[in-house]
């Protein structure tokens, strides 16, 4: 992990995220914290990650999301060689989806 993420000052953000109690609270917090374009970019990356996990190919993901090939490639790299953030969260999201059906 990069030195940037190891700074105590970055812990404040991560601790703040852990204080979120539900979806609506999370939405409101992130809307206050991020610009519209930052939120859209993060939402798009998460959607790309889910589609890559489902086995879709780049052209299908591009068509569905409008994400650039650079974004799709970056997310794919993170899925395979990143800090395992996506690999931790995606199964939980799938489990939550199946529990709601």
N, C-alpha and C positions, 0 to 999 in steps of 0.2 A: 504494500500500500504506500502511496506517496506521502511524503512528509507533510504536505498540506493537510491531509485528512487526520493526521496525528496531533494537530495542534489542539490544546485545551479549548481555545475559542470556538473551534468547530463543534465541540461537544455540546455547546449550548443549543445549537440547531437540532442535533440528534436527540437530545434530552427533551426539547420542546415537542418534537414529533411523537415521542413516546407518551406525551401527556394527552394526546388526542383520544377522545372516547368513542366517537362514532363517525360515520360517513359524512354527515352534514357538518359536523365540527371540523373534520379534516378539510372538507371543501372550503369552508369559510377561512380557515387558517392559511391554506395555500393560496387562496385568492388575495389575502392581505399580504402575504410574504412574496409572492411572485408576480411578474408582469403577465399579461395575457399571453404574449408570445412564449414566455418560459413555460407556462402551464401547458399550452398547446403542444410544445415540443416534448415535454415529459409524457403527456397523454399519448402522443403519437409513438414515442419509443416503447411505452408499455404495450400498446396494441401490436406493434411490430414484434416485440418479444413473444407475445402470446401466439401470434401467427407463425413465427419461426418454430416455436415449440410444437405447434400442430403439424409441422412438416411442409408448410407452404413454401413455394419457391419465390425468389426475389420479384419476378414479374407479377405474380399474383398479389404479393404484398404491396407492391407499388400501385397496382390498380385499385386495391381496396382502401389503402391509406393515403396515397399521394406522397408517401415518404420518399426521399431521395435514395438513390442506391448507396450513397455514402452513409446515410443514417441507418439503413438496413444492415450494411456491412459492419458498422460500429456496434450495433446491438448484437449482431451475430457473434462478433468477436468477444463481447462481454459475456454472452451466454456460454461460450466455450472456454474462454481464458480469463474472465474477469474475477471479481471478488466473491462470486457465487451469490450475489444479491438476487438476481433474477431466478436462479436455481432454487433459492430458498422460498421466494414469494410465489412463484408460479404454481407450484403444487398446492399451496394453501388457498390460492384463488380458485383453482379447479375444485378442491375439496369443498369450498364454500358454495360454489355454483351447484355442485351435485347435491349438497345438503338442502338447497333452496328449491330443488325441482320437485 
